[in-house]
Amino acid sequence: MCVFNKEDPQEVLASWLFAQYLLTNEVQIAYSGTEGYVPVTSKTLESAEYQDYLSRGGEDNDYYYDIKIQASQLLLDNVENTFVTPVFNGSASLRNAAGQMIENVTKSVNRKEEVNSDYMTKLYEDVTSLYRLDQIQGSSIAAGKTELGELPGTAVFLLGALGGTWILIILYVILTAIKKKKAGNSAR
């Protein structure tokens, strides 16, 4: 979640307050129950309500869906084996593609289909095409930079004019200082 700085401080405050609301135990536990996510604050993770939710796996497969709770518990037991990556352009597509690949492999295994290197190659090609991952250049992602091409002529002109203006300002300050120094020397 990200709160952007805006000209209107009330809009920023409202965004911050909404983020605080999303971080409450009530909202995080409800989201965990419906979406299968693990809460993001230790306060919620350690709360009696969340621990109760985890302990009721399989009790009722509408809310206490056993597999979802087991997956959450597995993640909680292996937090030290996880990692976080910064957000970048295309990261949502990449996460969706990874999820799609996991889902497809799981379905194929459940259907007793053969999952071999040919299957994985085809799956990778299909998902890459579906999520347009082939349109993101690997070198720009790895470097964190995207090549934008040459600057337009107007931008080059304006930057040159800006540089020239600074040079003229510096020259003016130097010449003014020299004139004052000469005027001070001639008055003695």
MDTraj code that builds the backbone (N, CA, C; nanometers):
import mdtraj as md
import numpy as np

residues = "MET CYS VAL PHE ASN LYS GLU ASP PRO GLN GLU VAL LEU ALA SER TRP LEU PHE ALA GLN TYR LEU LEU THR ASN GLU VAL GLN ILE ALA TYR SER GLY THR GLU GLY TYR VAL PRO VAL THR SER LYS THR LEU GLU SER ALA GLU TYR GLN ASP TYR LEU SER ARG GLY GLY GLU ASP ASN ASP TYR TYR TYR ASP ILE LYS ILE GLN ALA SER GLN LEU LEU LEU ASP ASN VAL GLU ASN THR PHE VAL THR PRO VAL PHE ASN GLY SER ALA SER LEU ARG ASN ALA ALA GLY GLN MET ILE GLU ASN VAL THR LYS SER VAL ASN ARG LYS GLU GLU VAL ASN SER ASP TYR MET THR LYS LEU TYR GLU ASP VAL THR SER LEU TYR ARG LEU ASP GLN ILE GLN GLY SER SER ILE ALA ALA GLY LYS THR GLU LEU GLY GLU LEU PRO GLY THR ALA VAL PHE LEU LEU GLY ALA LEU GLY GLY THR TRP ILE LEU ILE ILE LEU TYR VAL ILE LEU THR ALA ILE LYS LYS LYS LYS ALA GLY ASN SER ALA ARG".split()
xyz = np.array([
    [0.0845, -0.1159, 0.0000],
    [0.0000, 0.0000, 0.0000],
    [0.0893, 0.1224, 0.0000],
    [0.0465, 0.2234, -0.0704],
    [0.1265, 0.3442, -0.0826],
    [0.0351, 0.4652, -0.0715],
    [0.0736, 0.5627, 0.0091],
    [0.0002, 0.6883, 0.0204],
    [0.0850, 0.7947, -0.0472],
    [0.0307, 0.8542, -0.1529],
    [0.1050, 0.9541, -0.2278],
    [0.0853, 1.0926, -0.1682],
    [0.1872, 1.1738, -0.1787],
    [0.1779, 1.3121, -0.1343],
    [0.0998, 1.3903, -0.2399],
    [0.0024, 1.4656, -0.1966],
    [-0.0814, 1.5444, -0.2875],
    [-0.0779, 1.6896, -0.2440],
    [-0.1265, 1.7773, -0.3301],
    [-0.1341, 1.9191, -0.2948],
    [-0.2311, 1.9419, -0.1797],
    [-0.3384, 1.8645, -0.1762],
    [-0.4404, 1.8798, -0.0732],
    [-0.4032, 1.7939, 0.0484],
    [-0.3611, 1.8555, 0.1597],
    [-0.3208, 1.7769, 0.2770],
    [-0.4364, 1.6955, 0.3357],
    [-0.5596, 1.7381, 0.3130],
    [-0.6748, 1.6627, 0.3629],
    [-0.6888, 1.5292, 0.2888],
    [-0.6548, 1.5309, 0.1606],
    [-0.6599, 1.4075, 0.0827],
    [-0.5536, 1.3090, 0.1312],
    [-0.4358, 1.3617, 0.1637],
    [-0.3284, 1.2775, 0.2171],
    [-0.3697, 1.2217, 0.3525],
    [-0.4278, 1.3059, 0.4369],
    [-0.4734, 1.2612, 0.5686],
    [-0.5802, 1.1530, 0.5548],
    [-0.6745, 1.1743, 0.4645],
    [-0.7809, 1.0742, 0.4439],
    [-0.7208, 0.9415, 0.3972],
    [-0.6224, 0.9460, 0.3091],
    [-0.5557, 0.8243, 0.2617],
    [-0.4843, 0.7543, 0.3765],
    [-0.4159, 0.8320, 0.4598],
    [-0.3437, 0.7751, 0.5730],
    [-0.4413, 0.7109, 0.6709],
    [-0.5526, 0.7793, 0.6983],
    [-0.6536, 0.7242, 0.7891],
    [-0.7126, 0.5948, 0.7337],
    [-0.7350, 0.5902, 0.6030],
    [-0.7864, 0.4682, 0.5410],
    [-0.6848, 0.3543, 0.5550],
    [-0.5565, 0.3860, 0.5356],
    [-0.4517, 0.2843, 0.5517],
    [-0.4502, 0.2337, 0.6959],
    [-0.4665, 0.3246, 0.7921],
    [-0.4707, 0.2835, 0.9327],
    [-0.5900, 0.1925, 0.9593],
    [-0.7035, 0.2234, 0.8975],
    [-0.8223, 0.1397, 0.9112],
    [-0.7953, -0.0008, 0.8569],
    [-0.7284, -0.0092, 0.7408],
    [-0.6980, -0.1390, 0.6813],
    [-0.6033, -0.2213, 0.7684],
    [-0.5275, -0.1552, 0.8548],
    [-0.4325, -0.2245, 0.9405],
    [-0.4921, -0.2660, 1.0755],
    [-0.6204, -0.2410, 1.0957],
    [-0.6831, -0.2822, 1.2215],
    [-0.6980, -0.4338, 1.2242],
    [-0.7016, -0.4889, 1.3446],
    [-0.7191, -0.6340, 1.3596],
    [-0.8449, -0.6821, 1.2886],
    [-0.9547, -0.6102, 1.3085],
    [-1.0833, -0.6524, 1.2518],
    [-1.0753, -0.6689, 1.0997],
    [-1.0175, -0.5698, 1.0328],
    [-1.0100, -0.5745, 0.8863],
    [-0.9117, -0.6822, 0.8403],
    [-0.7949, -0.6896, 0.9039],
    [-0.6953, -0.7887, 0.8625],
    [-0.7444, -0.9320, 0.8833],
    [-0.8118, -0.9571, 0.9943],
    [-0.8617, -1.0925, 1.0200],
    [-0.9726, -1.1268, 0.9211],
    [-1.0615, -1.0306, 0.8927],
    [-1.1679, -1.0553, 0.7950],
    [-1.1075, -1.0829, 0.6573],
    [-1.0058, -1.0059, 0.6190],
    [-0.9405, -1.0252, 0.4896],
    [-0.8705, -1.1608, 0.4846],
    [-0.8095, -1.2008, 0.5953],
    [-0.7453, -1.3325, 0.6018],
    [-0.8481, -1.4427, 0.5803],
    [-0.9653, -1.4258, 0.6409],
    [-1.0692, -1.5274, 0.6291],
    [-1.1265, -1.5394, 0.4898],
    [-1.1413, -1.4272, 0.4206],
    [-1.2025, -1.4330, 0.2877],
    [-1.1003, -1.4537, 0.1764],
    [-0.9805, -1.3999, 0.1926],
    [-0.8822, -1.4034, 0.0832],
    [-0.7659, -1.4981, 0.1076],
    [-0.7450, -1.5396, 0.2314],
    [-0.6362, -1.6315, 0.2604],
    [-0.5021, -1.5642, 0.2824],
    [-0.5013, -1.4324, 0.2925],
    [-0.3765, -1.3618, 0.3201],
    [-0.3426, -1.3706, 0.4675],
    [-0.2145, -1.3583, 0.4990],
    [-0.1690, -1.3546, 0.6373],
    [-0.1660, -1.2073, 0.6790],
    [-0.2115, -1.1752, 0.7992],
    [-0.2075, -1.0357, 0.8448],
    [-0.0665, -0.9780, 0.8366],
    [-0.0591, -0.8458, 0.8209],
    [0.0702, -0.7811, 0.8005],
    [0.1277, -0.7189, 0.9267],
    [0.0521, -0.7174, 1.0359],
    [0.1063, -0.6632, 1.1603],
    [0.1199, -0.7743, 1.2630],
    [0.2258, -0.7659, 1.3430],
    [0.2460, -0.8677, 1.4470],
    [0.1349, -0.8595, 1.5505],
    [0.0801, -0.7409, 1.5738],
    [-0.0305, -0.7254, 1.6694],
    [-0.1483, -0.8146, 1.6288],
    [-0.1812, -0.8147, 1.4996],
    [-0.2923, -0.8971, 1.4524],
    [-0.2532, -1.0444, 1.4532],
    [-0.1313, -1.0755, 1.4100],
    [-0.0862, -1.2151, 1.4086],
    [-0.0954, -1.2786, 1.5470],
    [-0.0639, -1.2008, 1.6490],
    [-0.0606, -1.2527, 1.7851],
    [-0.1943, -1.2395, 1.8576],
    [-0.2931, -1.1771, 1.7945],
    [-0.4215, -1.1540, 1.8616],
    [-0.4956, -1.2852, 1.8866],
    [-0.5741, -1.2859, 1.9909],
    [-0.6536, -1.4048, 2.0256],
    [-0.7514, -1.4383, 1.9136],
    [-0.8066, -1.3358, 1.8478],
    [-0.9042, -1.3591, 1.7408],
    [-0.8414, -1.4323, 1.6228],
    [-0.7205, -1.3908, 1.5843],
    [-0.6555, -1.4557, 1.4702],
    [-0.6102, -1.5966, 1.5075],
    [-0.5583, -1.6129, 1.6270],
    [-0.5176, -1.7460, 1.6714],
    [-0.6379, -1.8396, 1.6759],
    [-0.7536, -1.7873, 1.7164],
    [-0.8767, -1.8663, 1.7162],
    [-0.9140, -1.9059, 1.5740],
    [-0.9024, -1.8109, 1.4804],
    [-0.9321, -1.8394, 1.3389],
    [-0.8439, -1.9539, 1.2895],
    [-0.7129, -1.9463, 1.3189],
    [-0.6197, -2.0495, 1.2733],
    [-0.6514, -2.1862, 1.3348],
    [-0.6970, -2.1869, 1.4579],
    [-0.7218, -2.3137, 1.5273],
    [-0.8485, -2.3844, 1.4799],
    [-0.9299, -2.3164, 1.4011],
    [-1.0586, -2.3735, 1.3617],
    [-1.0587, -2.4262, 1.2183],
    [-0.9425, -2.4525, 1.1625],
    [-0.9318, -2.5026, 1.0264],
    [-1.0144, -2.6274, 1.0042],
    [-1.0949, -2.6267, 0.8994],
    [-1.1768, -2.7413, 0.8631],
    [-1.3080, -2.7499, 0.9368],
    [-1.3292, -2.6597, 1.0309],
    [-1.4524, -2.6624, 1.1091],
    [-1.5743, -2.6391, 1.0211],
    [-1.5576, -2.5485, 0.9257],
    [-1.6653, -2.5195, 0.8303],
    [-1.5954, -2.4664, 0.7066],
    [-1.6129, -2.5336, 0.5949],
    [-1.5358, -2.4998, 0.4756],
    [-1.5837, -2.3743, 0.4035],
    [-1.6782, -2.3027, 0.4604],
    [-1.7143, -2.1733, 0.4029],
    [-1.6207, -2.0651, 0.4559],
    [-1.6004, -2.0602, 0.5862],
    [-1.5142, -1.9558, 0.6443],
    [-1.3830, -2.0143, 0.6943],
    [-1.3871, -2.1292, 0.7576],
    [-1.2671, -2.1909, 0.8134],
    [-1.2147, -2.2987, 0.7183],
    [-1.1934, -2.2583, 0.5928],
    [-1.1503, -2.3502, 0.4881],
    [-1.0148, -2.4085, 0.5249],
    [-1.0097, -2.5376, 0.5443],
    [-0.8941, -2.6059, 0.5996],
    [-0.7658, -2.5818, 0.5196],
    [-0.7714, -2.5974, 0.3889],
    [-0.6503, -2.5820, 0.3057],
    [-0.5967, -2.4395, 0.3149],
    [-0.6851, -2.3421, 0.3136],
    [-0.6429, -2.2019, 0.3225],
    [-0.5744, -2.1759, 0.4567],
    [-0.6303, -2.2293, 0.5635],
    [-0.5711, -2.2090, 0.6959],
    [-0.4391, -2.2851, 0.7068],
    [-0.4322, -2.4050, 0.6492],
    [-0.3061, -2.4800, 0.6508],
    [-0.1975, -2.4044, 0.5730],
    [-0.2356, -2.3443, 0.4601],
    [-0.1389, -2.2670, 0.3806],
    [-0.0907, -2.1459, 0.4604],
    [-0.1818, -2.0780, 0.5290],
    [-0.1427, -1.9638, 0.6126],
    [-0.0482, -2.0087, 0.7228],
    [-0.0793, -2.1204, 0.7871],
    [0.0051, -2.1708, 0.8952],
    [0.1419, -2.2111, 0.8425],
    [0.1455, -2.2725, 0.7248],
    [0.2728, -2.3099, 0.6629],
    [0.3596, -2.1857, 0.6397],
    [0.2978, -2.0801, 0.5894],
    [0.3716, -1.9554, 0.5680],
    [0.4205, -1.8984, 0.7005],
    [0.3343, -1.8953, 0.8006],
    [0.3733, -1.8419, 0.9312],
    [0.4872, -1.9220, 0.9929],
    [0.4886, -2.0531, 0.9704],
    [0.5951, -2.1378, 1.0237],
    [0.7265, -2.1204, 0.9478],
    [0.7212, -2.0580, 0.8306],
    [0.8414, -2.0448, 0.7466],
    [0.8703, -1.9012, 0.7065],
    [0.8335, -1.8068, 0.7888],
    [0.8568, -1.6648, 0.7571],
    [1.0043, -1.6373, 0.7291],
    [1.0927, -1.7045, 0.8038],
    [1.2365, -1.6815, 0.7839],
    [1.2842, -1.7293, 0.6466],
    [1.2038, -1.8070, 0.5765],
    [1.2403, -1.8570, 0.4438],
    [1.1736, -1.7774, 0.3314],
    [1.1132, -1.6662, 0.3656],
    [1.0456, -1.5847, 0.2639],
    [1.1270, -1.4590, 0.2362],
    [1.0882, -1.3865, 0.1340],
    [1.1552, -1.2615, 0.1016],
    [1.0538, -1.1641, 0.0434],
    [1.0913, -1.0386, 0.0421],
    [1.0063, -0.9324, -0.0114],
    [1.0835, -0.8642, -0.1224],
    [1.0149, -0.8321, -0.2303],
    [1.0792, -0.7606, -0.3395],
    [1.0133, -0.6242, -0.3555],
    [1.0883, -0.5248, -0.3967],
    [1.0286, -0.3936, -0.4183],
    [0.9349, -0.3966, -0.5395],
    [0.8398, -0.3071, -0.5389],
    [0.7462, -0.2965, -0.6502],
    [0.8186, -0.2333, -0.7695],
    [0.7891, -0.2800, -0.8889],
    [0.8439, -0.2227, -1.0111],
    [0.7368, -0.2318, -1.1187],
    [0.7533, -0.1574, -1.2267],
    [0.6567, -0.1646, -1.3357],
    [0.6506, -0.3071, -1.3871],
    [0.5322, -0.3623, -1.3858],
    [0.5132, -0.4987, -1.4320],
    [0.5126, -0.6014, -1.3199],
    [0.5366, -0.5579, -1.1957],
    [0.5431, -0.6553, -1.0862],
    [0.4081, -0.7216, -1.0618],
    [0.2981, -0.6498, -1.0787],
    [0.1661, -0.7108, -1.0595],
    [0.1432, -0.8196, -1.1646],
    [0.1818, -0.7931, -1.2888],
    [0.1681, -0.8932, -1.3944],
    [0.2533, -1.0159, -1.3636],
    [0.3713, -0.9922, -1.3130],
    [0.4601, -1.1032, -1.2797],
    [0.4019, -1.1880, -1.1669],
    [0.3467, -1.1241, -1.0625],
    [0.2835, -1.1989, -0.9535],
    [0.1635, -1.2776, -1.0051],
    [0.0812, -1.2145, -1.0887],
    [-0.0348, -1.2838, -1.1449],
    [0.0078, -1.4035, -1.2294],
    [0.1136, -1.3848, -1.3076],
    [0.1632, -1.4934, -1.3924],
    [0.2140, -1.6091, -1.3068],
    [0.2864, -1.5784, -1.1999],
    [0.3362, -1.6836, -1.1112],
    [0.2187, -1.7604, -1.0494],
    [0.1175, -1.6879, -1.0063],
    [-0.0014, -1.7522, -0.9504],
    [-0.0710, -1.8400, -1.0519],
    [-0.0784, -1.7922, -1.1765],
    [-0.1415, -1.8693, -1.2832],
    [-0.0649, -1.9984, -1.3092],
    [0.0693, -1.9907, -1.3075],
    [0.1499, -2.1105, -1.3301],
    [0.1292, -2.2120, -1.2180],
    [0.1266, -2.1661, -1.0944],
    [0.1042, -2.2570, -0.9808],
    [-0.0328, -2.3227, -0.9933],
    [-0.1332, -2.2426, -1.0265],
    [-0.2690, -2.2962, -1.0411],
    [-0.2767, -2.3997, -1.1525],
    [-0.2151, -2.3703, -1.2671],
    [-0.2193, -2.4639, -1.3798],
    [-0.1491, -2.5956, -1.3474],
    [-0.0329, -2.5875, -1.2812],
    [0.0398, -2.7097, -1.2462],
    [-0.0424, -2.7912, -1.1463],
    [-0.1010, -2.7238, -1.0473],
    [-0.1828, -2.7945, -0.9475],
    [-0.3009, -2.8645, -1.0137],
    [-0.3691, -2.7951, -1.1045],
    [-0.4823, -2.8572, -1.1754],
    [-0.4362, -2.9776, -1.2566],
    [-0.3234, -2.9639, -1.3248],
    [-0.2736, -3.0741, -1.4065],
    [-0.2363, -3.1943, -1.3212],
    [-0.1735, -3.1718, -1.2078],
    [-0.1385, -3.2820, -1.1182],
    [-0.2654, -3.3494, -1.0673],
    [-0.3655, -3.2699, -1.0277],
    [-0.4920, -3.3270, -0.9793],
    [-0.5634, -3.4074, -1.0876],
    [-0.5442, -3.3693, -1.2131],
    [-0.6072, -3.4412, -1.3252],
    [-0.5211, -3.5576, -1.3727],
    [-0.4114, -3.5809, -1.3027],
    [-0.3191, -3.6907, -1.3350],
    [-0.2525, -3.6726, -1.4714],
    [-0.2374, -3.5470, -1.5148],
    [-0.1657, -3.5181, -1.6390],
    [-0.0157, -3.5234, -1.6110],
    [0.0614, -3.5514, -1.7151],
    [0.2060, -3.5573, -1.6988],
    [0.2629, -3.4160, -1.6969],
    [0.3370, -3.3848, -1.5919],
    [0.4014, -3.2542, -1.5780],
    [0.5510, -3.2774, -1.5927],
    [0.6003, -3.2495, -1.7141],
    [0.7421, -3.2704, -1.7428],
    [0.8012, -3.1416, -1.7997],
    [0.9221, -3.1482, -1.8499],
    [0.9876, -3.0268, -1.8994],
    [0.9150, -2.9686, -2.0205],
    [0.8584, -3.0526, -2.1075],
    [0.7833, -3.0013, -2.2218],
    [0.6582, -2.9266, -2.1744],
    [0.5899, -2.9842, -2.0751],
    [0.4713, -2.9203, -2.0174],
    [0.5098, -2.7834, -1.9606],
    [0.6193, -2.7787, -1.8832],
    [0.6613, -2.6540, -1.8203],
    [0.7033, -2.5501, -1.9239],
    [0.7700, -2.5937, -2.0292],
    [0.8098, -2.5010, -2.1356],
    [0.6870, -2.4403, -2.2019],
    [0.5897, -2.5242, -2.2347],
    [0.4655, -2.4755, -2.2968],
    [0.3896, -2.3835, -2.2017],
    [0.3800, -2.4220, -2.0750],
    [0.3112, -2.3398, -1.9757],
    [0.3794, -2.2042, -1.9638],
    [0.5110, -2.2042, -1.9566],
    [0.5865, -2.0795, -1.9456],
    [0.5600, -1.9890, -2.0664],
    [0.5624, -2.0461, -2.1856],
    [0.5365, -1.9678, -2.3077],
    [0.3946, -1.9113, -2.3072],
    [0.2966, -1.9941, -2.2691],
    [0.1568, -1.9489, -2.2665],
    [0.1363, -1.8354, -2.1668],
    [0.1900, -1.8523, -2.0466],
    [0.1717, -1.7512, -1.9422],
    [0.2494, -1.6241, -1.9767],
    [0.3680, -1.6398, -2.0335],
    [0.4465, -1.5238, -2.0759],
    [0.3687, -1.4424, -2.1782],
    [0.3079, -1.5096, -2.2719],
    [0.2288, -1.4422, -2.3749],
    [0.1021, -1.3810, -2.3158],
    [0.0320, -1.4563, -2.2307],
    [-0.0926, -1.4099, -2.1710],
    [-0.0730, -1.2820, -2.0897],
    [0.0330, -1.2770, -2.0106],
    [0.0586, -1.1609, -1.9246],
    [0.1558, -1.0610, -1.9888],
    [0.1911, -1.0851, -2.1141],
    [0.2779, -0.9958, -2.1917],
    [0.4128, -0.9714, -2.1244],
    [0.4633, -1.0743, -2.0621],
    [0.5919, -1.0614, -1.9940],
    [0.7069, -1.0486, -2.0934],
    [0.6818, -1.0923, -2.2172],
    [0.7856, -1.0812, -2.3194],
    [0.8029, -0.9374, -2.3681],
    [0.7167, -0.8479, -2.3246],
    [0.7274, -0.7080, -2.3660],
    [0.8069, -0.6244, -2.2662],
    [0.8492, -0.6873, -2.1569],
    [0.9292, -0.6188, -2.0568],
    [1.0725, -0.6631, -2.0785],
    [1.1621, -0.5672, -2.1040],
    [1.3011, -0.6021, -2.1310],
    [1.3696, -0.6385, -2.0009],
    [1.4326, -0.7559, -2.0006],
    [1.4988, -0.8054, -1.8808],
    [1.6072, -0.7139, -1.8292],
    [1.6851, -0.6537, -1.9197],
    [1.7959, -0.5702, -1.8743],
    [1.7451, -0.4462, -1.8031],
    [1.6315, -0.3912, -1.8468],
    [1.5821, -0.2709, -1.7812],
    [1.5249, -0.3033, -1.6445],
    [1.4672, -0.4227, -1.6284],
    [1.4155, -0.4620, -1.4971],
    [1.5321, -0.4869, -1.4029],
    [1.6327, -0.5592, -1.4520],
    [1.7460, -0.5925, -1.3664],
    [1.8188, -0.4668, -1.3212],
    [1.8330, -0.3715, -1.4098],
    [1.9037, -0.2492, -1.3749],
    [1.8137, -0.1505, -1.3041],
    [1.6826, -0.1722, -1.3104],
    [1.5899, -0.0795, -1.2480],
    [1.5685, 0.0450, -1.3320],
    [1.6151, 0.0426, -1.4555],
    [1.6030, 0.1594, -1.5426],
    [1.5426, 0.1174, -1.6751],
    [1.4725, 0.2087, -1.7362],
    [1.4146, 0.1841, -1.8664],
    [1.4731, 0.2843, -1.9637],
    [1.5176, 0.2380, -2.0797],
    [1.5725, 0.3261, -2.1819],
    [1.4575, 0.4017, -2.2469],
    [1.4603, 0.5320, -2.2372],
    [1.3514, 0.6141, -2.2886],
    [1.3827, 0.6780, -2.4238],
    [1.5034, 0.6577, -2.4739],
    [1.5394, 0.7154, -2.6024],
    [1.5996, 0.8536, -2.5861],
    [1.6218, 0.9200, -2.7000],
    [1.6831, 1.0535, -2.6984],
    [1.5851, 1.1576, -2.6470],
    [1.6410, 1.2641, -2.5897],
    [1.5578, 1.3766, -2.5463],
    [1.5022, 1.4491, -2.6684],
    [1.3809, 1.4967, -2.6595],
    [1.3268, 1.5759, -2.7707],
    [1.4082, 1.7044, -2.7880],
    [1.4077, 1.7583, -2.9075],
    [1.4836, 1.8786, -2.9389],
    [1.4482, 1.9962, -2.8490],
    [1.3200, 2.0121, -2.8177],
    [1.2795, 2.1233, -2.7308],
    [1.3383, 2.1073, -2.5906],
    [1.3466, 1.9844, -2.5411],
    [1.4040, 1.9610, -2.4089],
    [1.5526, 1.9926, -2.4097],
    [1.6226, 1.9524, -2.5174],
    [1.7653, 1.9822, -2.5288],
    [1.7856, 2.1333, -2.5316],
    [1.7025, 2.2056, -2.6083],
    [1.7124, 2.3515, -2.6175],
    [1.6893, 2.4162, -2.4812],
    [1.5836, 2.3721, -2.4107],
    [1.5531, 2.4315, -2.2805],
    [1.6628, 2.4028, -2.1780],
    [1.7168, 2.2818, -2.1775],
    [1.8261, 2.2505, -2.0862],
    [1.9507, 2.3328, -2.1196],
    [1.9769, 2.3495, -2.2490],
    [2.0896, 2.4330, -2.2912],
    [2.0695, 2.5776, -2.2491],
    [1.9470, 2.6287, -2.2677],
    [1.9168, 2.7668, -2.2276],
    [1.9320, 2.7826, -2.0764],
    [1.8889, 2.6823, -2.0013],
    [1.9022, 2.6863, -1.8559],
    [2.0491, 2.6882, -1.8146],
    [2.1298, 2.6029, -1.8769],
    [2.2731, 2.6014, -1.8487],
    [2.3374, 2.7335, -1.8859],
    [2.3016, 2.7888, -2.0026],
    [2.3555, 2.9178, -2.0458],
    [2.3168, 3.0298, -1.9505],
    [2.1938, 3.0260, -1.9012],
    [2.1484, 3.1283, -1.8065],
    [2.2304, 3.1228, -1.6787],
    [2.2584, 3.0020, -1.6272],
    [2.3405, 2.9896, -1.5065],
    [2.4817, 3.0420, -1.5305],
    [2.5349, 3.0155, -1.6478],
    [2.6692, 3.0667, -1.6805],
    [2.6684, 3.2187, -1.6804],
    [2.5654, 3.2790, -1.7413],
    [2.5560, 3.4255, -1.7440],
    [2.5381, 3.4826, -1.6027],
    [2.4617, 3.4170, -1.5185],
    [2.4435, 3.4639, -1.3801],
    [2.5768, 3.4596, -1.3055],
    [2.6489, 3.3504, -1.3200],
    [2.7786, 3.3373, -1.2529],
    [2.8758, 3.4439, -1.3031],
    [2.8783, 3.4656, -1.4354],
    [2.9650, 3.5698, -1.4917],
    [2.9278, 3.7079, -1.4379],
    [2.7992, 3.7366, -1.4273],
    [2.7515, 3.8646, -1.3752],
    [2.7990, 3.8837, -1.2307],
    [2.7845, 3.7788, -1.1490],
    [2.8272, 3.7880, -1.0090],
    [2.9773, 3.8117, -1.0013],
    [3.0544, 3.7418, -1.0829],
    [3.2004, 3.7583, -1.0823],
    [3.2383, 3.8980, -1.1270],
    [3.1796, 3.9451, -1.2372],
    [3.2113, 4.0799, -1.2883],
    [3.1711, 4.1875, -1.1882],
    [3.0571, 4.1726, -1.1228],
    [3.0132, 4.2688, -1.0224],
    [3.1114, 4.2714, -0.9061],
    [3.1579, 4.1561, -0.8632],
    [3.2551, 4.1486, -0.7539],
    [3.3862, 4.2148, -0.7946],
    [3.4291, 4.1924, -0.9190],
    [3.5536, 4.2540, -0.9675],
    [3.5381, 4.4055, -0.9722],
    [3.4245, 4.4563, -1.0207],
    [3.4008, 4.6012, -1.0279],
    [3.4010, 4.6622, -0.8885],
    [3.3382, 4.5954, -0.7915],
    [3.3355, 4.6470, -0.6539],
    [3.4761, 4.6503, -0.5960],
    [3.5518, 4.5476, -0.6266],
    [3.6881, 4.5420, -0.5754],
    [3.7721, 4.6535, -0.6360],
    [3.7570, 4.6788, -0.7664],
    [3.8303, 4.7862, -0.8340],
    [3.7859, 4.9212, -0.7805],
    [3.6538, 4.9376, -0.7598],
    [3.6018, 5.0632, -0.7094],
    [3.6539, 5.0854, -0.5675],
    [3.6657, 4.9826, -0.4878],
    [3.7171, 4.9931, -0.3511],
    [3.8667, 5.0256, -0.3517],
    [3.9431, 4.9716, -0.4470],
    [4.0865, 4.9978, -0.4574],
    [4.1122, 5.1396, -0.5062],
    [4.0297, 5.1902, -0.6001],
    [4.0515, 5.3237, -0.6555],
    [4.0088, 5.4321, -0.5563],
    [3.9184, 5.3997, -0.4623],
    [3.8732, 5.4986, -0.3633],
    [3.9785, 5.5178, -0.2566],
    [4.0715, 5.4280, -0.2407],
    [4.1767, 5.4427, -0.1390],
    [4.2801, 5.5338, -0.1837],
])
top = md.Topology()
chain = top.add_chain()
for i, resn in enumerate(residues, 1):
    res = top.add_residue(resn, chain, resSeq=i)
    for name in ("N", "CA", "C"):
        top.add_atom(name, md.element.get_by_symbol(name[0]), res)
traj = md.Trajectory(xyz[None], top)
